[in-house]
Amino acid sequence: TSVAAAALGFARRAFEEALAHATARKMFGKTLADFQLTQARLAQMATGIDAAVQMFGGLGVVSEQPVERLYREIRALRIYEGATEVQQLIIARELLAGAVPRG
């Protein structure tokens, strides 16, 4: 568990560094964070760090398993809330709103 905790800590720190860099780095008169592709990448990073179903392997999709039921319920909510790409932009916007540029 200590190795997993360290890996999670490193991933979160790397994400914080990416977020700070995106808000500080200027390109073409804007910050990297102003570009939608950067926003989508940041959202993918954030959701990837906190994703859980994959660690259950095959059990994550077996009926009657709690993880499968939760995944199914969450997936329905994701569809209800709108396209994944739109959600990524919303996630990125919220992340960038709280980011502090370095430099």
N, CA, C and O of each residue as an XYZ file, in Angstrom:
412
protein
N       0.809     -1.206      0.000
C       0.000      0.000      0.000
C       0.848      1.265      0.000
O       0.426      2.295     -0.524
N       2.037      1.194      0.582
C       2.882      2.391      0.607
C       3.346      2.763     -0.798
O       3.479      3.945     -1.114
N       3.592      1.769     -1.638
C       3.996      2.055     -3.015
C       2.835      2.700     -3.771
O       3.034      3.655     -4.522
N       1.623      2.178     -3.572
C       0.452      2.754     -4.233
C       0.213      4.185     -3.760
O      -0.100      5.065     -4.561
N       0.360      4.412     -2.463
C       0.172      5.760     -1.921
C       1.209      6.717     -2.498
O       0.883      7.853     -2.841
N       2.448      6.268     -2.606
C       3.503      7.111     -3.178
C       3.205      7.423     -4.643
O       3.372      8.560     -5.084
N       2.765      6.416     -5.392
C       2.451      6.628     -6.811
C       1.320      7.637     -6.965
O       1.370      8.504     -7.838
N       0.309      7.526     -6.124
C      -0.800      8.473     -6.172
C      -0.318      9.880     -5.825
O      -0.712     10.853     -6.468
N       0.527      9.980     -4.814
C       1.076     11.284     -4.443
C       1.885     11.904     -5.562
O       1.764     13.099     -5.829
N       2.719     11.094     -6.226
C       3.510     11.591     -7.347
C       2.600     12.049     -8.493
O       2.841     13.084     -9.115
N       1.560     11.266     -8.760
C       0.644     11.616     -9.848
C      -0.069     12.927     -9.545
O      -0.207     13.779    -10.423
N      -0.516     13.090     -8.317
C      -1.203     14.332     -7.953
C      -0.256     15.526     -8.008
O      -0.648     16.614     -8.431
N       0.976     15.326     -7.584
C       1.962     16.416     -7.640
C       2.268     16.788     -9.085
O       2.355     17.968     -9.425
N       2.431     15.773     -9.935
C       2.684     16.042    -11.350
C       1.522     16.809    -11.962
O       1.724     17.709    -12.778
N       0.305     16.450    -11.567
C      -0.867     17.165    -12.068
C      -0.858     18.619    -11.612
O      -1.142     19.521    -12.401
N      -0.531     18.850    -10.342
C      -0.458     20.224     -9.832
C       0.582     21.035    -10.600
O       0.361     22.208    -10.900
N       1.706     20.413    -10.915
C       2.746     21.099    -11.692
C       2.251     21.414    -13.096
O       2.509     22.500    -13.616
N       1.539     20.470    -13.716
C       0.999     20.691    -15.060
C      -0.020     21.824    -15.051
O      -0.049     22.650    -15.962
N      -0.841     21.856    -14.033
C      -1.850     22.905    -13.899
C      -1.191     24.273    -13.741
O      -1.602     25.241    -14.381
N      -0.180     24.350    -12.898
C       0.536     25.609    -12.702
C       1.242     26.044    -13.985
O       1.232     27.226    -14.331
N       1.845     25.106    -14.680
C       2.544     25.411    -15.936
C       1.560     25.916    -16.990
O       1.835     26.887    -17.695
N       0.411     25.248    -17.089
C      -0.585     25.634    -18.094
C      -1.122     27.038    -17.856
O      -1.468     27.743    -18.804
N      -1.192     27.440    -16.606
C      -1.711     28.776    -16.309
C      -0.647     29.861    -16.431
O      -0.977     31.044    -16.520
N       0.616     29.474    -16.437
C       1.703     30.460    -16.501
C       2.334     30.582    -17.882
O       2.760     31.672    -18.264
N       2.404     29.498    -18.634
C       3.114     29.474    -19.920
C       2.335     30.220    -20.984
O       1.168     29.926    -21.240
N       2.999     31.197    -21.608
C       2.373     32.004    -22.658
C       2.733     31.451    -24.032
O       3.878     31.085    -24.297
N       1.722     31.400    -24.898
C       1.906     31.002    -26.298
C       0.914     31.774    -27.147
O      -0.277     31.805    -26.839
N       1.389     32.389    -28.197
C       0.517     33.099    -29.135
C      -0.379     34.119    -28.428
O      -1.533     34.312    -28.809
N       0.162     34.763    -27.403
C      -0.578     35.800    -26.700
C      -1.580     35.299    -25.672
O      -2.333     36.091    -25.104
N      -1.599     34.011    -25.429
C      -2.504     33.418    -24.444
C      -1.700     32.470    -23.569
O      -0.543     32.165    -23.859
N      -2.335     32.006    -22.485
C      -1.693     30.947    -21.702
C      -2.092     29.606    -22.309
O      -3.092     29.509    -23.020
N      -1.312     28.588    -22.025
C      -1.674     27.253    -22.487
C      -3.069     26.864    -21.999
O      -3.806     26.168    -22.696
N      -3.417     27.312    -20.816
C      -4.711     26.974    -20.232
C      -5.881     27.564    -21.015
O      -7.016     27.117    -20.853
N      -5.627     28.542    -21.845
C      -6.697     29.135    -22.640
C      -7.115     28.263    -23.816
O      -8.192     28.457    -24.380
N      -6.276     27.307    -24.187
C      -6.565     26.459    -25.340
C      -7.389     25.234    -24.928
O      -7.083     24.577    -23.933
N      -8.429     24.937    -25.700
C      -9.325     23.836    -25.347
C      -8.627     22.482    -25.304
O      -8.984     21.637    -24.483
N      -7.649     22.259    -26.163
C      -6.943     20.969    -26.115
C      -6.166     20.811    -24.815
O      -6.096     19.711    -24.266
N      -5.587     21.888    -24.323
C      -4.907     21.838    -23.029
C      -5.930     21.575    -21.928
O      -5.676     20.784    -21.019
N      -7.064     22.224    -22.006
C      -8.112     22.013    -21.013
C      -8.585     20.562    -21.004
O      -8.797     19.980    -19.941
N      -8.748     19.983    -22.188
C      -9.176     18.584    -22.278
C      -8.120     17.661    -21.687
O      -8.455     16.703    -20.991
N      -6.852     17.939    -21.956
C      -5.771     17.103    -21.419
C      -5.733     17.191    -19.901
O      -5.567     16.174    -19.228
N      -5.885     18.388    -19.355
C      -5.904     18.550    -17.900
C      -7.072     17.787    -17.271
O      -6.921     17.150    -16.229
N      -8.228     17.861    -17.915
C      -9.393     17.130    -17.403
C      -9.155     15.624    -17.454
O      -9.540     14.908    -16.529
N      -8.526     15.136    -18.520
C      -8.196     13.706    -18.618
C      -7.236     13.294    -17.515
O      -7.386     12.230    -16.914
N      -6.253     14.139    -17.255
C      -5.302     13.837    -16.189
C      -6.005     13.758    -14.841
O      -5.776     12.828    -14.068
N      -6.861     14.739    -14.564
C      -7.557     14.792    -13.272
C      -8.454     13.579    -13.075
O      -8.455     12.973    -12.003
N      -9.208     13.227    -14.092
C     -10.111     12.081    -13.953
C      -9.351     10.767    -13.959
O      -9.763      9.808    -13.305
N      -8.244     10.712    -14.689
C      -7.438      9.487    -14.719
C      -6.803      9.168    -13.380
O      -6.696      8.002    -13.000
N      -6.383     10.193    -12.667
C      -5.753      9.998    -11.360
C      -6.740      9.390    -10.377
O      -6.367      8.550     -9.558
N      -7.992      9.810    -10.454
C      -8.989      9.349     -9.493
C      -9.855      8.199     -9.986
O     -10.791      7.803     -9.291
N      -9.572      7.649    -11.171
C     -10.345      6.517    -11.693
C     -10.108      5.278    -10.834
O      -8.995      5.075    -10.350
N     -11.136      4.443    -10.633
C     -11.014      3.273     -9.740
C     -11.420      1.946    -10.329
O     -10.918      0.916     -9.879
N     -12.324      1.909    -11.335
C     -12.891      0.643    -11.810
C     -11.823     -0.289    -12.376
O     -11.916     -1.502    -12.190
N     -10.810      0.243    -13.063
C      -9.825     -0.599    -13.713
C      -9.035     -1.457    -12.735
O      -8.577     -2.540    -13.102
N      -8.869     -1.007    -11.526
C      -8.080     -1.803    -10.576
C      -8.795     -3.088    -10.158
O      -8.178     -3.974     -9.566
N     -10.093     -3.195    -10.462
C     -10.832     -4.404    -10.129
C     -10.741     -5.456    -11.235
O     -11.224     -6.576    -11.063
N     -10.130     -5.107    -12.363
C      -9.990     -6.063    -13.453
C     -11.351     -6.545    -13.927
O     -12.289     -5.758    -14.056
N     -11.453     -7.859    -14.189
C     -12.693     -8.450    -14.674
C     -13.854     -8.308    -13.710
O     -15.007     -8.247    -14.137
N     -13.571     -8.254    -12.423
C     -14.647     -8.114    -11.444
C     -15.376     -6.775    -11.581
O     -16.516     -6.636    -11.137
N     -14.728     -5.815    -12.182
C     -15.347     -4.509    -12.357
C     -16.533     -4.513    -13.297
O     -17.316     -3.564    -13.317
N     -16.675     -5.587    -14.087
C     -17.790     -5.668    -15.036
C     -18.680     -6.888    -14.818
O     -19.565     -7.152    -15.632
N     -18.466     -7.635    -13.741
C     -19.269     -8.817    -13.437
C     -20.542     -8.390    -12.705
O     -20.488     -7.654    -11.720
N     -21.689     -8.866    -13.201
C     -22.969     -8.542    -12.556
C     -22.957     -8.963    -11.100
O     -22.294     -9.927    -10.717
N     -23.704     -8.219    -10.295
C     -23.845     -8.460     -8.868
C     -22.637     -8.001     -8.041
O     -22.667     -8.093     -6.814
N     -21.600     -7.520     -8.679
C     -20.471     -6.950     -7.944
C     -20.785     -5.474     -7.670
O     -21.295     -4.781     -8.551
N     -20.488     -4.993     -6.472
C     -20.791     -3.591     -6.150
C     -20.146     -2.597     -7.118
O     -20.757     -1.588     -7.471
N     -18.930     -2.875     -7.540
C     -18.229     -1.948     -8.433
C     -18.931     -1.873     -9.790
O     -19.051     -0.796    -10.375
N     -19.390     -3.013    -10.282
C     -20.099     -3.027    -11.568
C     -21.376     -2.217    -11.473
O     -21.688     -1.444    -12.379
N     -22.114     -2.383    -10.396
C     -23.367     -1.650    -10.205
C     -23.091     -0.146    -10.112
O     -23.778      0.661    -10.736
N     -22.085      0.212     -9.332
C     -21.734      1.627     -9.205
C     -21.301      2.218    -10.541
O     -21.687      3.334    -10.889
N     -20.490      1.457    -11.295
C     -20.039      1.935    -12.603
C     -21.238      2.172    -13.517
O     -21.311      3.195    -14.198
N     -22.167      1.235    -13.530
C     -23.368      1.360    -14.365
C     -24.166      2.601    -13.972
O     -24.611      3.362    -14.831
N     -24.342      2.794    -12.673
C     -25.097      3.962    -12.201
C     -24.387      5.271    -12.522
O     -25.021      6.249    -12.918
N     -23.076      5.283    -12.350
C     -22.300      6.491    -12.648
C     -22.302      6.772    -14.141
O     -22.399      7.926    -14.558
N     -22.196      5.724    -14.946
C     -22.199      5.905    -16.403
C     -23.506      6.550    -16.862
O     -23.506      7.433    -17.719
N     -24.617      6.096    -16.280
C     -25.906      6.694    -16.636
C     -25.921      8.180    -16.294
O     -26.450      8.986    -17.060
N     -25.352      8.544    -15.162
C     -25.290      9.952    -14.790
C     -24.416     10.747    -15.748
O     -24.726     11.891    -16.078
N     -23.325     10.138    -16.191
C     -22.448     10.829    -17.141
C     -23.178     11.109    -18.443
O     -23.032     12.187    -19.019
N     -23.960     10.148    -18.909
C     -24.722     10.345    -20.144
C     -25.769     11.433    -19.927
O     -25.971     12.293    -20.784
N     -26.422     11.387    -18.793
C     -27.458     12.364    -18.464
C     -26.893     13.784    -18.396
O     -27.557     14.736    -18.805
N     -25.678     13.926    -17.885
C     -25.068     15.246    -17.688
C     -24.497     15.851    -18.959
O     -24.152     17.033    -18.953
N     -24.381     15.106    -20.039
C     -23.890     15.672    -21.285
C     -22.678     14.950    -21.822
O     -22.146     14.038    -21.188
N     -22.251     15.366    -22.990
C     -21.133     14.728    -23.677
C     -19.857     14.802    -22.841
O     -19.614     15.782    -22.137
N     -19.053     13.755    -22.931
C     -17.803     13.677    -22.191
C     -16.902     14.863    -22.495
O     -16.267     15.412    -21.595
N     -16.846     15.258    -23.760
C     -15.979     16.364    -24.139
C     -16.411     17.668    -23.473
O     -15.569     18.458    -23.046
N     -17.710     17.890    -23.386
C     -18.220     19.089    -22.721
C     -17.886     19.029    -21.236
O     -17.488     20.031    -20.641
N     -18.050     17.848    -20.638
C     -17.722     17.695    -19.231
C     -16.238     17.955    -18.982
O     -15.874     18.542    -17.963
N     -15.379     17.521    -19.908
C     -13.943     17.776    -19.758
C     -13.658     19.270    -19.729
O     -12.841     19.732    -18.932
N     -14.321     20.024    -20.586
C     -14.110     21.466    -20.604
C     -14.602     22.111    -19.308
O     -13.981     23.048    -18.806
N     -15.710     21.617    -18.767
C     -16.222     22.138    -17.502
C     -15.251     21.822    -16.372
O     -14.973     22.679    -15.533
N     -14.729     20.581    -16.345
C     -13.755     20.187    -15.322
C     -12.516     21.065    -15.425
O     -12.026     21.578    -14.419
N     -12.014     21.234    -16.636
C     -10.811     22.049    -16.836
C     -11.038     23.487    -16.398
O     -10.169     24.085    -15.764
N     -12.187     24.047    -16.727
C     -12.488     25.427    -16.347
C     -12.466     25.583    -14.831
O     -11.933     26.563    -14.311
N     -13.050     24.607    -14.118
C     -13.063     24.666    -12.658
C     -11.664     24.501    -12.071
O     -11.297     25.183    -11.115
N     -10.885     23.582    -12.658
C      -9.516     23.385    -12.181
C      -8.685     24.638    -12.381
O      -7.939     25.043    -11.490
N      -8.810     25.250    -13.543
C      -8.011     26.430    -13.860
C      -8.444     27.645    -13.057
O      -7.633     28.535    -12.798
N      -9.695     27.695    -12.664
C     -10.179     28.824    -11.861
C      -9.466     28.887    -10.515
O      -9.271     29.969     -9.962
N      -9.078     27.728     -9.990
C      -8.415     27.703     -8.689
C      -6.904     27.593     -8.769
O      -6.236     27.522     -7.738
N      -6.355     27.579     -9.971
C      -4.908     27.393    -10.131
C      -4.163     28.713     -9.891
O      -4.649     29.794    -10.223
N      -2.983     28.588     -9.311
C      -2.132     29.753     -9.071
C      -0.927     29.655     -9.975
O      -0.132     28.724     -9.848
N      -0.772     30.628    -10.913
C       0.377     30.591    -11.834
C       1.694     30.750    -11.076
O       1.772     31.476    -10.085
N       2.698     30.078    -11.548
C       4.050     30.231    -10.979
C       4.915     30.968    -11.968
O       4.691     30.919    -13.178
N       5.888     31.641    -11.446
C       6.838     32.246    -12.363
C       7.058     33.681    -12.213
O       7.849     34.264    -12.955
